[in-house]
């Protein structure tokens, strides 16, 4: 009976650990995605600012 209980505990622990690993992987993936999105947003902002300054220079001259 005790071996059955131990087996049940082991299964619970393995399920819990796999769930934690999945959550960690999901968190890492979301972090990477946020980094990529923010980097792309910053690059777009810089490109927009460059184009705006270029057009304003053209308008002034």
GROMACS elastic network, one bead per residue, 0.5 to 0.9 nm:
[ bonds ]
;  ai    aj funct       b0    kb
    1     4     6  0.51861   500
    1     5     6  0.64324   500
    1     6     6  0.87284   500
    2     5     6  0.50146   500
    2     6     6  0.61246   500
    2     7     6  0.85620   500
    3     7     6  0.60867   500
    3     8     6  0.85490   500
    4     7     6  0.50344   500
    4     8     6  0.61910   500
    4     9     6  0.86566   500
    5     8     6  0.50016   500
    5     9     6  0.61894   500
    5    10     6  0.85808   500
    6     9     6  0.50477   500
    6    10     6  0.61152   500
    6    11     6  0.86237   500
    7    10     6  0.50248   500
    7    11     6  0.62070   500
    7    12     6  0.86233   500
    8    11     6  0.51598   500
    8    12     6  0.62385   500
    8    13     6  0.86744   500
    9    12     6  0.50253   500
    9    13     6  0.61155   500
    9    14     6  0.85738   500
   10    13     6  0.50902   500
   10    14     6  0.61152   500
   10    15     6  0.85643   500
   11    14     6  0.51407   500
   11    15     6  0.61310   500
   11    16     6  0.85090   500
   12    15     6  0.51743   500
   12    16     6  0.60700   500
   12    17     6  0.85475   500
   13    16     6  0.50166   500
   13    17     6  0.60012   500
   13    18     6  0.84909   500
   14    17     6  0.50910   500
   14    18     6  0.60646   500
   14    19     6  0.84890   500
   15    18     6  0.51518   500
   15    19     6  0.61136   500
   15    20     6  0.86155   500
   16    19     6  0.50576   500
   16    20     6  0.61815   500
   16    21     6  0.86035   500
   17    20     6  0.50089   500
   17    21     6  0.61111   500
   17    22     6  0.85499   500
   18    22     6  0.61179   500
   18    23     6  0.85865   500
   19    22     6  0.50388   500
   19    23     6  0.61810   500
   19    24     6  0.85997   500
   20    23     6  0.50479   500
   20    24     6  0.61222   500
   20    25     6  0.85590   500
   21    24     6  0.50473   500
   21    25     6  0.60920   500
   21    26     6  0.84667   500
   22    25     6  0.50684   500
   22    26     6  0.60271   500
   22    27     6  0.84998   500
   23    27     6  0.60492   500
   23    28     6  0.85322   500
   24    28     6  0.60806   500
   24    29     6  0.84654   500
   25    28     6  0.50373   500
   25    29     6  0.60246   500
   25    30     6  0.85493   500
   26    29     6  0.50066   500
   26    30     6  0.61056   500
   26    31     6  0.85038   500
   27    30     6  0.51277   500
   27    31     6  0.60738   500
   27    32     6  0.85859   500
   28    31     6  0.50494   500
   28    32     6  0.61648   500
   28    33     6  0.85338   500
   29    32     6  0.51441   500
   29    33     6  0.60981   500
   29    34     6  0.86012   500
   30    34     6  0.60647   500
   30    35     6  0.85452   500
   31    34     6  0.51015   500
   31    35     6  0.61867   500
   31    36     6  0.86508   500
   32    35     6  0.50591   500
   32    36     6  0.61986   500
   32    37     6  0.85788   500
   33    36     6  0.51267   500
   33    37     6  0.60834   500
   33    38     6  0.85250   500
   34    37     6  0.50491   500
   34    38     6  0.59702   500
   34    39     6  0.84019   500
   35    38     6  0.52250   500
   35    39     6  0.60264   500
   35    40     6  0.85350   500
   36    39     6  0.51248   500
   36    40     6  0.61155   500
   36    41     6  0.85072   500
   37    40     6  0.51450   500
   37    41     6  0.60776   500
   37    42     6  0.86326   500
   38    42     6  0.61117   500
   38    43     6  0.85489   500
   39    42     6  0.51135   500
   39    43     6  0.61545   500
   39    44     6  0.85446   500
   40    43     6  0.50708   500
   40    44     6  0.60696   500
   40    45     6  0.85555   500
   41    44     6  0.50634   500
   41    45     6  0.61449   500
   41    46     6  0.86466   500
   42    45     6  0.50541   500
   42    46     6  0.62185   500
   42    47     6  0.86178   500
   43    46     6  0.50878   500
   43    47     6  0.61554   500
   43    48     6  0.85636   500
   44    47     6  0.50142   500
   44    48     6  0.60449   500
   44    49     6  0.84879   500
   45    48     6  0.50465   500
   45    49     6  0.60681   500
   45    50     6  0.85553   500
   46    49     6  0.50334   500
   46    50     6  0.61102   500
   46    51     6  0.86045   500
   47    50     6  0.50675   500
   47    51     6  0.61883   500
   47    52     6  0.85356   500
   48    51     6  0.51264   500
   48    52     6  0.60371   500
   48    53     6  0.85722   500
   49    52     6  0.50098   500
   49    53     6  0.60871   500
   49    54     6  0.84773   500
   50    53     6  0.51961   500
   50    54     6  0.60765   500
   50    55     6  0.85879   500
   51    54     6  0.50195   500
   51    55     6  0.61002   500
   51    56     6  0.85036   500
   52    55     6  0.51607   500
   52    56     6  0.60544   500
   52    57     6  0.85356   500
   53    56     6  0.50278   500
   53    57     6  0.60691   500
   53    58     6  0.85432   500
   54    57     6  0.51386   500
   54    58     6  0.62214   500
   54    59     6  0.86282   500
   55    59     6  0.60785   500
   55    60     6  0.86130   500
   56    60     6  0.61445   500
   56    61     6  0.87201   500
   57    60     6  0.51387   500
   57    61     6  0.63128   500
   58    61     6  0.53790   500
